[in-house]
Amino acid sequence: MAEIQEEAGDQAGAERLYRAAADAGNAYALTRLAEIQEEAGDQAGACIGPPPTPEALTF
């Protein structure tokens, strides 16, 4: 359903449906939501999960 709305140009409606599906555990919807946010220039919104802690970045 979200893909149909997206194809029809209803980005906001598609994003709402993808978000609902992602919240319900749909991995495809989570990926597509990140892609939409990245395409819109929202790099922070496109990141999945919290930012890494400084400790996680040390090697």
Order of alpha helices (4+ residues) and beta strands (2+ residues): alpha-alpha-alpha-alpha
